[in-house]
Amino acid sequence: METWIIDTIGMLGTALVVLAYYLLQLERTDPKGLAYNMINLVGAVLLLFSLCFHFNLASFVIEIFWIVASLIGLVKYLRRESGGRQSTS
C-alpha cells in the first residue's frame, strides 16, 4: 500500500480522536453518548491500522487501550438504550 495512503488514514484517525476531545471540552458532546464513543473508536482503529505499517509499540499499546475504552463506552451506551426501551414498552 502506498505510504501516503497509510499516512492519510493515520492522520484522519488522529483528527477524529482530537475532534472527540475538543467536542468534549467545548461541551458539544456527551461522553456517555454514541457520537463521542464512535468518533473515538473509529479514530483509534484508523490509527491502529496505520501503525500496522509504521509500527511504534507505545502508540500501538495506547490505541489498543483507546479502542477498549471506546468499546466499553459503546456497550454501556447500548445497555442504557435497550434498558430504556424495555421499561417504556
N, C-alpha and C positions, 0 to 999 in steps of 0.2 A: 504494500500500500504506500502511496506517495506520502512523504514526510509532511508536506503542507496540509494534507487532509487530516492526518493524525493530530497535528498541532492545532488545526482549526476545531476539531472535535474536543480536544482538551481545553482550549480557550472558551468554547461555548459552555463546557461544564463549569469552568471557573466563573464565568459570567452568571450562570444560574445560581450557584452557591452564594456568590456575593449579592446577587439580586435578592435572594431569600433573606439574607441577613439585613440588608438595607430596608426592605419592606417591613421586617420585624421591628427594627429600630425606629422607623417612622410611624409605627403602629398602623400600618396599612394591611397587615395580615395577622391572622390568629395563629399562634404557634401550635395550637391543637387542631387546626383546620387542615382540610385536604390540600389546598393550594400550597401552603408552606412546606408540608412534608413531601409533596410530589416534586416541587421545584428542587428541593434539596436532594431527593433520591435520584432524579434524572441527572442533575449536575454531577453528583458523586459517581454515578455509573459512567457518564461520559469521561470524567477524569480517570476513572479506573481503566477504561478502555484504552485511553491514550498512554497510560502507564504500562500497559502490556507491551507497548512498542518501545517506549523510552523509560525503562524501569528505574524506579527510585524506591527503595524499601520503606523509608519513612513516609513518603507520600502515599504509597500503596497501603500501608497499615492504617493511616488516618482515614483514607477513603473507605476501607472496609468498615471501620467503626462508624463513619458517617452514614453509610448505607444501612447498617444495622440499626442505628438510631432512627433513621427515617422510616424504616420498616416497622419499628416499634410504634412510632407515632401514627403510621397509617393503620396498623392493626387496632390501636386504641381508638382511633377515629371511627373505623368501621364498626367496632363493637358498640360505641356510643350511638352511632346512627341506626344500627339494627335494633338496639335496645329501645330507642325512642320510637321506632316504627311499631314494635311489638306492643308497647304499652298504650299506643293510640288506637290499636285495632279492636 
